Amino acid sequence: MTLKWMRLTPVGNRIGIFMVLAIAAFTRFFNLATPHRLVFDETYYVKDAFTLGIAGHELAWKTDPNPLFEAGKLNQFTQDPAFVVHPPLGKWLIWLGMQLLGADSSLGWRFSVALLGVASVGLLIAVANKLFGSMRWALVAGLLLAIDGLAIVMSRTAILDSMLGFFVLLAFWFLLLDRERSRFGSSWRRPWLLWMGLALGAATSVKWSGAYFAVFFLAWIVVADALTLRRLGDGSHSRWIGRSTLRALTTGILVAPIVFISYVVSWTGWLVTLGGYDRSFADTPANRWTGLFSWVPNPLQSLWRYHLEQYGFHVSLRTPHSYASSPLTWLFNLRPVAFFYEGNDFGKNGCGFAGGCSSAVTALANPLIWAAATAALGFAIYRAVKYRDSVAGLVLLGVGAGYLPWMLYLNRTVFQFYCVAFEPWLILGITYALAHYWRTRELEHRPSALKWIRLFIGLAVGLSVYFYPIWSGMTVPYWFWAAHMWLPSWI
């Protein structure tokens, strides 16, 4: 086997990309309106998106509004402001889908999230092609993300985490473009850093955890720039320190304000209206700032107050939940969240199976993909530490930005599906390990290596076909659903 396996013609590239995106679109859009229920945290984000579009800010709802909302009786909200704990951008995106397909349509609720889920697959193909220099491996990465259950379920559910994942992956793409096109001329002529800042601002405007990626990405750029300047060795040690410091400062000046400004802009609806939660807080003279910051406009002072209350909610969240799990267990796929489950006896609600029926939406990753990702993460750590492999380091950058901060909140109520935000880097880790395995084989051994790689991909696809019914809410026999619950903790 020669290197020809690694090459595709331009036409082959286009066909491969189209096929992977078609798989991603099918797995995310097929029967997307099922179930026509507000599943899990859709109960917050869908209704918040609806009132956000009406009033510019979230409004509270009457008691037990979900059945009526699902039946198309949408006016179950009050004029009282709602206290919400996440920024508005993700809900604005959900609202766009509702505007397009109808607020009473579960397809409309989920449309924007599903679309960005497909876009994430295409974006990962571009990222992997940049990292590995091979469209073949890029298509492998895209395919694995397209068929993984966690990515599928999170793209079929109108909650925020999949959208967060799209924007942080977009920021990473811009980071790679900056690394490729920066020539260490002017520290200010780095347009891709500006785009990265905008993407990170959008990510943070979906969920605050986007800010972790901003910190990690900026830190990585500063260190990478300093190491590159040192390698160029065009001056004394003190000159290197000076140039590195200057470049770090300009990087921060280029990126940080854009992240901050784009985040504040996402709150425009709340700022320009008067009925939002805490919106009028600083209008009361006793609540206004005095002294150095007294010049800050009242709406921004009120927004700061609101954020303090949101922060207090997040850091003190200890509410017991049957599907909560420790971040220490996430990489082992031990406690997936059941977003939806409905069981029916034979003859009820169309159940045609003698032993009863089940319909489930379970945010369960493909077991083979997840096990391989965990193993590949260990391999990437080994390669980064021992050989200072830059590609391994970039894989670890994304995983670290999305995963390590949660180690600070081991006692909080958190869920395994948060992994979807950094799942693209776990997939890149698998692809990195497969590519290394193939590239390090002697030419005469590559046909055998290729068989093992194809076997892995084939088994992954087969498992996704097997699990897809419980990712997509299909009605299946009860025994079929039970046959997918391999661990008691999956129930």
KEKOLTI-392763 format. One record per atom (N, C-alpha, C): x, y, z; residue in one letter. Coordinates in steps of 0.1 Angstrom, whole numbers, plus 2048, in hexadecimal, padded with zeros to 3 digits. Example, Ala and Ser with C-alpha at 12.3 -4.5 7.8 and 13.67 -1.06 7.14 Angstrom:
8847C784Ea/87B7D384Ea/8847DF84Ea/8807EA847s/8897F5847s/88180084Fs/
This chain:
8097F4800m/800800800m/80980C800m/8068157F7t/80E8227F6t/80682D7FCt/80D8397FBl/806845800l/7FA8497F8l/7F78427EDk/7EB8457E5k/7DE8457EDk/7DE83C7F7w/7D283B7FFw/7CF849806w/7D9851808m/7D785E80Fm/7D3868805m/7D28667F8r/7CF8707EFr/7C186F7E9r/7BB87A7E7l/7AE87A7E0l/7AF8847D5l/7A88827CAt/7A788C7BFt/79E8977C4t/79E8A37BEp/7958AD7C2p/7868A97C2p/7838A17B7v/77589C7B6v/7728927C2v/77C8897C5g/77B8807D0g/7798887DDg/7818937DFn/77F89B7EBn/7718A07EDn/76B8A57E2r/75E8AA7E2r/75489F7E5r/7558947DFi/74C8897E1i/74D8847EFi/7598837F5g/75B87E802g/75488880Cg/75789580Ai/75189F813i/74289F813i/73D89E806f/72E89D805f/72889180Cf/72F88580Bm/729879811m/72987A820m/734880826v/735881834v/72B88B839v/729896832l/71F8A0836l/71189B834l/70F89282Aa/70288C828a/6FF883834a/70887B839i/706873844i/70387B851i/70B886852a/70988F85Ea/6FB89585Da/6F7899851a/6E989F850a/6DE895852a/6E088984Df/6D687F850f/6D487B85Ef/6E0879865t/6DF875873t/6D988087Ct/6DB88C878r/6D6898880r/6C889C87Cr/6C489B86Ff/6B78A186Bf/6AD896869f/6B0889868f/6A687F866f/69C87F872f/69088186Fn/68588087An/688889886n/68E895883l/69389E88Dl/6888A3896l/67B8A4891a/6708A9899a/66C89F8A3a/6718938A3t/66E8898ADt/6788898B9t/6748898C5p/66688A8CAp/6618988CAp/65489A8C8h/64E8A78C8h/64C8AB8D7h/6568AB8DEr/6568AF8EDr/6628B88EFr/6618C08FAl/66D8C78FEl/6758BE907l/6808B9902v/6888AE909v/6938B5911v/6958B091Df/69F8B4926f/69F8C4926f/6AB8CA924d/6AC8D8926d/6A68E091Ad/6A08DA910e/6988E1907e/68D8E990Ee/6898E4919t/67E8EB920t/6828F9924t/68F8FC925y/694909928y/69791191By/69F90B913y/6A5913908y/69B9158FDy/69290C8FAv/68890F8EFv/67E91A8F4v/679919900k/670923904k/677930906k/68393090Bd/68B93C90Cd/68D9438FFd/69093A8F5a/6929408E7a/6869468E2a/67A9408E5f/66E9468E0f/66B9538E6f/66C9558F3t/66A9628F9t/67596C8F6t/6819678F4l/68C9708F0l/6899778E2l/68396F8D9g/67F9758CCg/67497E8CDg/66B97C8D7i/65F9858D9i/6639928E0i/66A9908EBa/66D99C8F3a/67B9A18F3a/68499A8EEg/69299E8EEg/6999998FAg/692993903h/69798D910h/68E981914h/69397991De/68B96D921e/68097192Be/67596B929l/66996D932l/66696093Al/660962945a/65B95694Da/64F950947a/64C94394Bw/64193C945w/637938950w/62B93594Ck/621931955k/62492395Ak/61D91E964t/62091196At/61D906960t/6268FD95Fd/6258F1956d/6218F5948d/6298FD941p/625901934p/6298F7928p/6318ED92Bn/6368E5920n/62C8DE918n/6228D791Ep/6188D0916p/6108D990Cp/60D8E5911l/6068EF908l/60F8F48FEl/61C8F7901f/6258FC8F7f/6278F28EDf/6298E58F0e/62B8DA8E7e/61F8D88DEe/6138DC8E3a/6078DB8DBa/6048E78D2a/60E8F18D2g/60D8FC8CAg/6069088D0g/6039078DDk/5FD9138E4k/60991A8EBk/60F9238E4l/61C9298E8l/61B9348F2l/61093A8F3n/60F9468FCn/60D94390An/61693B910q/61593791Eq/61F93E926q/625949921f/62F950929f/62895C92Ff/62F962939t/62A96E940t/63297A93Bt/630985941q/63899193Eq/643993948q/645989951d/64F98A95Bd/65D986956d/66898C959p/675988954p/67997A95Ap/680972952a/685965957a/69496795Aa/698961965f/6A6960968f/6AC954961f/6B5957957v/6BB94C950v/6CA94D952v/6D1941951v/6DF940955v/6E993E94Av/6E494093Dh/6ED93F932h/6EB94B929h/6F694F922p/6F595A918p/6EB95790Dp/6E7961905p/6DC9608FCp/6DF95A8EEp/6EB95A8E9l/6ED9578DBl/6E894A8D7l/6EA93F8DFg/6E59328DBg/6D59328DAg/6CF9398E2k/6C093A8E2k/6BC9438D6k/6C394D8D2w/6C09548C6w/6C194B8BAw/6CB9428BAl/6CC9398AEl/6C192F8AEl/6BC92A8BAi/6B19228BAi/6A49298B5i/6A39368B9w/69893E8B4w/69793F8A5w/6A394089Fl/6A3941890l/69D93588Al/6A092988Fg/69991D88Ag/68A91D88Cg/686922897m/67892389Am/67192D891m/67893888Eq/673942884q/67193B876q/67B933873l/67A92D865l/670922864l/66E91A86El/66690E86Dl/65A90E876l/65991887Fg/64E919888g/651917896g/64D91F89Fa/65091D8ADa/6489128B3a/63E90D8ADd/6379018B2d/63C8F48ACd/6478F58A4s/64D8E989Es/6598E58A5s/65A8D88A9s/6668D38AFs/6718D28A5s/66E8D1898l/6788D288El/67E8E188El/6768EB890g/67A8F8891g/6838FB89Dg/67F8F48A9w/6878F68B5w/6968F18B3w/6978E78ABr/6A48E08ABr/6AC8E289Er/6A68EA895f/6AC8EB887f/6B98F2888f/6BB8FD88Fs/6C890488Fs/6D38FC895s/6CF8F58A0v/6D98EC8A7v/6DE8E189Dv/6D48DB896a/6D88D088Da/6E08D5882a/6DD8E187Dl/6E58E7872l/6F38EA876l/6F58EF882l/7038F1887l/70A8E488Al/7028DA88Dg/7088CD88Fg/70E8C7882g/7078C9877v/70C8C586Av/7188CE866v/7178DB869a/7228E4866a/72F8E086Ea/72D8DB87As/7388D7882s/7408CC87Cs/7398C3875v/73F8B886Fv/7488BD863v/7428C685Bg/7498CC850g/7558D4855g/7548DB860l/75F8E3865l/76A8D986Bl/7668CE871l/7708C5875l/7788BF86Al/7718BC85Fi/7798B8853i/7838C284Fi/7808CF84Fa/7898D984Ba/7958DA855a/7928D9862v/79C8D986Cv/7A58CD86Bv/79F8C186Aa/7A88B5869a/7B18B685Ca/7AB8BB851n/7B38BC845n/7BF8C5848n/7BD8D084Fk/7C88D9852k/7D28D285Bk/7CD8CB865l/7D68C586Fl/7DF8B9869l/7D88B1861f/7DE8A485Df/7E38A584Ff/7E08B0847g/7E48B183Ag/7DF8A6831g/7D38A1834s/7CE89682Cs/7BF89682Cs/7B8897821m/7AA897820m/7A4889824m/7AC87E822r/7A7871826r/7A5871835r/7AF87583Dw/7AE87584Bw/7A3880850w/7A288B849a/79889584Ca/78A88F84Ba/788886840l/77B88083Fl/778876849l/78386F84Ev/781865859v/77C86D865v/783878868a/77F880874a/770885873a/76D88A867g/75F88F865g/755884866g/758878861l/74F86D862l/74D868870l/757868878l/756864886l/74D86D88El/74E87A88Bl/746884892l/73788388Cl/736880880a/72987F879a/72187487Fa/727869883i/72085D888i/72085B897i/72786489Ed/7278618ADd/71A8668B4d/71685E8BDg/7098608C3g/70886D8CBg/7128708D3l/71287C8DBl/7108888D2l/7188898C7a/7178948BEa/70A8948B7a/7048898B4i/6F78888ADi/6EC88D8B6i/6EC8878C2v/6E188B8CBv/6E289A8CFv/6EE89F8D1m/6EF8AD8D5m/6EC8B68C9m/6ED8B18BDs/6E98B98B1s/6DA8B88AEs/6D38AF8B5r/6C58AD8B2r/6BD8B28BEr/6C38B98C7t/6BC8BE8D3t/6BF8CD8D5t/6B48D48D7a/6B68E38D8a/6BB8E88E5a/6C88E48E8i/6CF8E98F3i/6DC8EF8EEi/6E48F48F7l/6EF8FD8F3l/6FC8F78EFl/6FF8EB8F4d/70D8E68F4d/7128E38E6d/70A8DE8DEs/70E8DB8D0s/7128E88C9s/70A8F38CBm/70D9008C5m/71A9068CBm/71C9048D8l/7299088DEl/7359008D7l/7338F38D4g/73D8EC8CDg/7408F18C0g/7368F58B8f/7388FB8ABf/7419078ABf/73E9108B4f/74591D8B4f/75491B8BAf/7569128C3v/7649118C8v/76C9098BDv/7669008B5l/76D8FA8AAl/77090489Fl/76790D89Dl/769918893l/775921898l/7759248A5a/78192C8AAa/78E9248A8a/78E9178AAf/79A90F8A8f/79E90F899f/79590F890w/798910882w/79F91D87Fw/79A928885f/7A1935883f/7AF935889f/7B092E895l/7BD92D89Bl/7C7926892l/7C391B88Cl/7CC914882l/7CF91D876l/7C6925871l/7C992E866l/7D393886Al/7D293D877d/7DB94787Bd/7E994187Cd/7EA935881r/7F792E882r/7FD92C875r/7F592986Be/7FA92685Ee/7FE933856e/7F893E859r/7FA94A850r/801955858r/804953865s/80C95D86Cs/81A95B868s/821966865r/82F966860r/83896E86Ar/833971875f/83B97987Ff/840986879f/83798C871g/83A99A86Dg/8349A3878g/82B9AB873s/8239B487Ds/81B9AB886s/81C9AE893s/8149A789Ds/8059AA89Bs/8029B5894w/7F49B9893w/7ED9B4887w/7F49AF87Dr/7ED9AA871r/7EA99B872r/7E199887Ar/7DD98A87Cr/7CE98987Cr/7C898A870p/7B998B86Fp/7B297F874p/7B9973873w/7B2967878w/7B0967887w/7B996E88El/7B796F89Dl/7AA9778A0l/7A8981897l/79B989899l/78F980897l/79097888Dw/78496E88Bw/783964896w/78F96089Bm/78F9578A6m/78895D8B2m/78B96A8B5g/7859718C0g/7769728BEg/7729748B2l/7639758B0l/75C9688B2l/76395D8AEa/75D9508B0a/75D94C8BFa/7679508C6l/76894D8D4l/75D9558DCl/75B9628D7g/75196A8DDg/7439648DBg/74195E8CFa/7349588CCa/73394B8D5a/73E9448D6a/73D9388DFa/73993C8EDa/7409468F2t/73D94A900t/72F950901t/7299558F6s/71C95A8F6s/71194F8F5s/7169438F3v/70D9378F4v/70D932902v/71992F907k/71B92A914k/72893091Ak/729933926w/73593992Cw/74193092Aw/73F923929s/74B91A928s/75391D91Bs/74D925912g/755929906g/76193290Bg/760938916a/76B94091Ba/77793891Ea/77592C923y/780923925y/788920919y/78191E90Ef/78991D901f/7909298FDf/78A935900a/7919418FDa/79E942905a/79E93F912v/7AA93F91Av/7B5935915v/7B0929912f/7BA91F90Ef/7C0922900f/7B79278F7f/7BC92A8E9f/7C69358EAf/7C39408F1l/7CC94B8F2l/7D99478F9l/7D893F903a/7E593B90Aa/7ED933900a/7E792A8F9w/7EE9228EFw/7F592A8E4w/7EE9348DFi/7F493D8D5i/8009458DBi/7FE94A8E7v/80A9518EDv/8169488EFv/81493C8F4v/81F9338F6v/82592F8E8v/81C92C8DFa/8219278D1a/8299328CBa/82493F8CCd/82C94A8C6d/83994B8CDd/83A94A8DAa/84794C8E1a/8509418DDa/84B9358DCl/85492A8D8l/85992B8CAl/8519308C1t/8559328B3t/86093D8B2t/85E9488B9l/8689538BAl/87594E8BFl/8749458C9r/8809408CFr/8889378C5r/88092F8BDr/8869268B4r/88C92E8A8r/88793A8A5l/88D94289Bl/89A94789Fl/89B94A8ACg/8A894D8B2g/8AF9598ACg/8A89648A9d/8AE96F8A3d/8B197B8ACd/8B69778B8g/8BA9818C2g/8BD97B8CFg/8C09848D9s/8C497F8E6s/8B797A8EEs/8BA9758F9h/8AF970902h/8A697B906h/8AC98690As/8A399290Es/89B997902s/8A19968F6r/89999B8EAr/88D9918E7r/8909848E9w/88597A8E8w/87A97C8F2w/87E97F8FEi/874982908i/86B98E905i/872998900g/86B9A58FCg/8629A38F1g/86699C8E6r/85E9998DBr/8529908DEr/8559868E6s/84A97D8EAs/83F9848F2s/84498D8FBt/83A994904t/83299E8FBt/8399A58F2l/8319AE8E9l/8279A78E1l/82B99B8DBr/8229948D3r/81698E8DBr/81998A8E8a/80E9858F1a/8049918F3a/80999D8F6l/8019A88F9l/7F89AB8ECl/7FE9AB8E1t/7F69AF8D5t/7EC9A48D2t/7EF9978D5t/7E698C8D3t/7DA98F8DCt/7DC9928E9g/7D29948F2g/7C99A08EEg/7D09AB8E9i/7C89B78E5i/7C09B48D9i/7C59AB8D0l/7BD9A88C4l/7B19A08C7l/7B29968D0v/7A898C8D2v/79E9908DEv/7A49938E9a/79B9958F5a/79099F8F3a/7929AB8EEp/7879B48ECp/77C9AF8E3p/7809A88D9i/7769A38D0i/76D9988D7i/7749908DFv/76C9868E6v/76298D8EFv/7679978F6f/75E99F900f/7539A68F9f/7579AD8EFi/74D9B68E8i/7429AD8E1i/7469A28DBs/73C99A8D4s/7339938DFs/7399908EAy/73098A8F5y/7269958FAy/72A9A18FCv/7219AB900v/7169AE8F6v/71A9AE8E9v/7119B08DEv/7069A68DEv/7099998E2s/6FF98F8E2s/6F49928ECs/6F699B8F5w/6EC99F8FFw/6E49AB8FAw/6E59AE8EEt/6DE9BA8E9t/6CF9BB8ECt/6C99AF8EAg/6BA9AF8ECg/6B79B38FAg/6BE9AD904w/6BC9B1912w/6C09BF915w/6CA9C490El/6CF9D2911l/6C59DD90Cl/6BF9DA900v/6B79E58FAv/6A89E48FEv/6A59DA906t/6979D990Bt/6979DB91At/68C9DC920l/68B9E092El/6869D5938l/6819CA932g/67A9C193Bg/6829B593Fg/68F9B493Bg/6979A993Eg/69A9A894Dg/69E99C952y/6A299A960y/6AD9A3963y/6AC9AA96Ed/6B69B3973d/6B99BF96Ad/6B19C195Fr/6B49CB956r/6B49D995Cr/6AC9DB965s/6AA9E996Bs/6B29EA978s/6BA9E197Cf/6C19E1989f/6C89EE98Bf/6D19F2981a/6D99FE983a/6D1A0B981a/6C5A0A97Dd/6BDA1697Cd/6B9A1C98Ad/6BAA13994t/6B8A189A2t/6C4A1F9A7t/6C4A2B9ABp/6D0A329AEp/6D9A2B9B9p/6D2A249C2a/6DAA1D9CDa/6E2A129C7a/6DEA0D9BBn/6E5A019B6n/6F0A059ACn/6F1A129A8r/6FBA1699Er/709A169A4r/712A1499Bw/720A1499Fw/724A239A1w/72EA249AAt/733A329ACt/742A319ABt/749A3C9AAg/757A3D9A9g/75CA3A99Bg/767A3299Al/76EA3098El/765A2B982l/75CA23985f/754A1D97Bf/746A2297Af/744A2E97Fs/736A3497Fs/732A38971s/73BA39968w/738A3D95Aw/732A32952w/733A26957v/72DA1A94Fv/71EA1C94Ev/719A1A942p/70AA1C940p/702A12949p/6F7A1794En/6EEA0F957n/6EBA01951n/6E89FF944p/6E59F293Fp/6F09E8941p/6FD9ED93Fl/7089E4941l/70B9E1950l/7089EB958q/7099E8967q/6FF9DE96Bq/6F39DF965s/6E99D5968s/6ED9C7963s/6F39C7957l/6F79BA951l/7029B495Al/70B9BC95Fw/7159B6968w/70E9B0975w/7049B797Ar/6FD9B1986r/6F69A4982r/6F09A3976y/6EA997972y/6F498C971y/70098F96Ch/70B98596Bh/70F980978h/710988982l/71498498Fl/70A97A995l/6FD97C992e/6F3973996e/6F496698Fe/6F6966982q/6F895A97Aq/70495297Fq/70F959981y/71B952986y/71894B994y/71195299Cg/70E94C9A9g/7069409A7g/6FD94099Ef/6F593399Bf/6FE928996f/70792B98Dh/70F920987h/71891A992h/71F92299Av/72991D9A3v/7239169AFv/7169189B1s/70F9129BDs/7069079B8s/7069039ACl/6FC8F99A7l/7008EB9ACl/6F88E79B5r/6FA8DA9BCr/6ED8D19BCr/6E48D59B3t/6D78CE9B3t/6D98BF9AEt/6D58B59B7p/6D68A79B3p/6CF8A59A6p/6D489D99Dh/6CE899990h/6D288B98Dh/6C9883989s/6CB874987s/6D587297Cs/6D787B973y/6E0879967y/6ED882969y/6EE888974a/6FB890976a/706886977a/71288A973s/71E882974s/72A88A976s/73488497Cs/74188B97Fs/74988C972s/74F898970p/758899964p/76388E963p/76688996Fl/77187E96Fl/76C872967l/75F870965t/75A86495Et/756866950t/75787394Bw/75187693Ew/75786E933w/76586D933l/76C867928l/769858928l/762852932f/760844932f/75284092Ef/74A84A92An/73C848925n/73384092En/73484493Bl/72E83C946l/71F841949l/71D84E947r/70F85394Br/70A85C941r/705856935p/6FF85F92Bp/6F1864931p/6ED86F92Bv/6E0875930v/6D5870927v/6CA86B92Da/6BE868925a/6B6875924a/6B687B918f/6AF887916f/6A0884915f/69C878911f/68E87590Ff/68C86690Ff/682861916y/67E853916y/66F852917y/66984A90Fe/65B847910e/65883990De/652832916g/64E824914g/63F822913g/63B81990An/62D817908n/62A808907n/61F80390Dd/61B7F690Bd/6167F38FEd/6157E68FAf/6107E28EDf/6027E88EBf/6007EE8DFg/5F37F48DCg/5F18028E0g/5FA8088E8k/5F88168EDk/60181F8E4k/5FC82A8E0n/6038348D9n/60B82E8CDn/6048258C6g/60981F8BAg/6148148BCg/6168108C9c/6208058CBc/61B7F88C5c/6237F28BCg/61F7E68B6g/6277DA8BAg/62F7DB8C5f/6377D08C9f/6327CA8D6f/6317BD8D6a/62B7B68E1a/6317B88EFa/63E7BA8EFg/6457BD8FCg/6457CB900g/63E7D48F9g/63F7E28FCg/6497E98F3g/6487F78F3c/6507FF8EBc/6588098F3c/66380D8EEs/66B8188F4s/66F8228E9s/66F82E8EDs/6748398E5s/67E8418EEs/68A8438E9a/6958498F2a/69D8528EAa/6A285D8F0v/6AD8658EBv/6B78668F6v/6C285E8F4t/6CC85D8FEt/6DA8628F9t/6DF86C900a/6EC8728FCa/6F88698FFa/6F885E8F8l/7028548FAl/70C8548EEl/7188558F1a/7228558E6a/7238478E1a/7288458D4n/72B8388CEn/7368328D7n/7338278DDp/73D8218E7p/74B81F8E1p/74B81A8D4l/7588188CEl/7608258CCl/75982F8C7i/75F83C8C4i/7648428D1i/75C8418DCw/7608478E8w/76C8408EFw/76C8338EEa/77782B8F4a/78482E8ECa/78382F8DFa/78E8328D7a/7938418DAa/78A84A8DCa/78D8588DFa/7958598ECa/7918518F6t/797852903t/7A684C902t/7A78418FAa/7B483B8F8a/7BD8448F0a/7B784A8E6a/7BF8538DDa/7C38608E5a/7BC8648EEl/7BF8708F6l/7CC86C8FEl/7CD860904g/7D985C90Ag/7E585C901g/7E38578F5f/7ED8578EBf/7F28658E7f/7E986E8E6a/7EC87C8E2a/7F48828EEa/7F187F8FAi/7F9885905i/80787F905i/808872902y/81686C901y/81E8738F6y/8188758EAr/81F87B8DFr/8238898E1r/81A8908E8a/81C89E8EBa/8288A08F5a/8288978FFv/83289990Av/83F894905v/8408888FFk/84C8828FBk/8528888EEk/84A88B8E4y/84F88F8D8y/84C89E8D4y/8458A48DDr/8408B28DBr/8398B48CEr/8318AA8CBd/82A8AA8BEd/81F8B58BEd/8208BE8B5s/8178CA8B5s/8098C68B2s/8078BC8A9v/7F98B88A6v/7F38B28B3v/7FA8AA8BAa/7F58A48C6a/7F28AF8D0a/7FA8B98D0g/7F88C48D9g/7EB8CC8D6g/7E88CD8C9l/7DC8D48C5l/7D08CC8C8l/7D18BF8C7v/7C68B68CCv/7C38B88DBv/7CE8B88E2l/7CD8BA8F1l/7C88C88F5l/7CB8D28ECl/7C68DF8EFl/7B78E08F0l/7B18DA8E5g/7A28DB8E5g/79C8D38F0g/7A18C78F3v/79C8BE8FEv/79E8C590Bv/7AA8CB90Dg/7AD8D291Ag/7A48DE91Cg/7A18E6912a/7998F1913a/78B8EE916a/7868E3911g/7788DF913g/7768D691Fg/7808CF924y/77F8C592Ey/7858C993Cy/7918CE93Cl/7988D0948l/7918DA951l/78B8E594Cp/7848EE956p/77A8E895Ep/7738DD959w/7698D7961w/76E8CF96Dw/77B8CD96Dm/7818C7979m/7818D0985m/77E8DD983l/77D8E798El/76F8E6994l/7668DE98Ey/7588DE992y/7538D0994y/75B8C899Bl/7578BA99Dl/74B8B89A5l/7478C29ADn/73C8C09B6n/72F8C79B0n/7308CD9A4r/7258D399Er/71C8C9997r/7108CD994t/7078C498Ct/70A8C697Dt/7118BD978v/7168BE96Av/7138B0963v/7148B1955f/70F8A594Ef/7198A1943f/719894940q/72388F936q/722895929q/71689A925f/71489F917f/71C8AC915f/7218B2920y/72A8BE91Ey/7368BB915y/7398AE914c/7458AA90Cc/7438AD8FEc/7378B08F9v/7358B28EBv/73D8BF8E6v/73F8C88F0a/7468D48ECa/7558D28E8a/75B8C78EEf/7698C48EAf/76A8B78E3f/75E8B18DFe/75F8A48D8e/7678A58CBe/7668B08C3p/76E8B08B6p/77C8AD8B9p/7828B28C4w/7908AF8C6w/7938A08CBw/78989A8D1l/78A88C8D4l/78A8848C7l/7828888BDi/7818828B0i/78F8848A9i/7948908AAl/7A18938A4l/7AC88A8AAl/7AA8878B7g/7B487F8BEg/7B38718B8g/7A786B8B6i/7A685E8AFi/7AD85F8A1i/7AA86989At/7AF86A88Ct/7BE86B88Dt/7C3873896y/7D2874898y/7D886789Ay/7D285F8A3a/7D88528A7a/7D784889Ba/7CC848893l/7CB840888l/7D584487Dl/7D685187Ba/7E0855870a/7EE852874a/7F2853881h/7FF850886h/801841884h/7F7839887y/7F982A886y/7FB826877y/7F482C86Ew/7F6829860w/80382E85Bw/80683A85Er/812840858r/81F83A85Dr/81F834869t/82B82E86Ft/82D81F86Bt/82481A863r/82580C85Er/82F80C852r/836801851e/83E7FF845e/8347FD839e/83980182Dl/830800822l/82A7F3820l/8317E8823e/82B7DB820e/8217D782Be/8217DF836h/8177DC841h/80B7E5840h/80B7EF837r/8007F8837r/7F37F2832r/7F37E8829p/7E67E2826p/7DF7DC833p/7E77D683Bs/7E17D0847s/7DC7DB851s/7E47E6852a/7E07F185Ba/7D37F7855a/7D27F8848l/7C67FE843l/7BA7F5845l/7BC7E8846k/7B17E0849k/7AC7E2857k/7B57E3860w/7B17E686Ew/7AA7F3870w/7AF7FD869i/7A880B869i/79A80A863i/799803858r/78C801852r/7837F985Br/7887EF862l/7807E786Cl/77B7F0877l/7847F987Cf/77F802887f/77480B882f/776811876i/76C81A871i/75F81386Fi/760807869g/7547FF866g/74C7FB873g/7547F787Dl/74D7F488Al/746800890l/74D80B88Fa/747818894a/73A81B88Da/73A81A87Fv/72E81D878v/72381387Cv/72780687Dg/71D7FC881g/7177FF88Eg/71F803898l/71A8068A5l/7108128A5l/71481C89Cs/70B82789Bs/6FE824895s/6FE81B88Bv/6F1816885v/6E980F890v/6F0807898y/6E98008A3y/6E38098ADy/6EA8148B1f/6E681D8BCf/6DD8288B7f/6DC82A8AAy/6D58368A5y/6C78378AAy/6BF82C8AAp/6B182D8AFp/6B08338BDp/6BA8318C6i/6B88378D3i/6BF8448D4i/6C58498C9w/6CA8578C8w/6BF8608C3w/6B685A8BBs/6AD8628B3s/69E8618B7s/69B85A8C2g/68D85A8C6g/6848508BFg/68A8478B7m/68283E8B0m/67A8348B9m/66E8308B5t/6678278BDt/66C8188BAt/6708118C4v/6768048C2v/6707FB8CDv/6717EE8CBp/66D7E48D6p/6757E78E2p/66F7E48EEy/6757E78FAy/6827DE8FBy/6827D28F7w/68E7C98F8w/6997CF8EFw/6967D68E4f/6A07DC8DCf/6A77E88E3f/69F7F08EAw/6A57FB8F2w/6AD7F58FDw/6A87EB904a/6B07E590Fa/6BD7DF90Ba/6BD7DA8FEa/6C97D48F9a/6D47DE8F7a/6D17EB8F7h/6DB7F58F5h/6E07FB902h/6DA7F790Dm/6DE7FB91Bm/6E97F2920m/6F57F391Bw/6FF7EA91Ew/7047EB92Dw/7037F7932l/7077F9940l/6FA7FE948l/6F97F9955p/6EE7FE95Dp/6EE80E95Ep/6FA81495Ds/6FA82295Fs/6F682A952s/6F3822947w/6EE82893Bw/6DF82A93Cw/6D8824945i/6CA825946i/6C683194Ei/
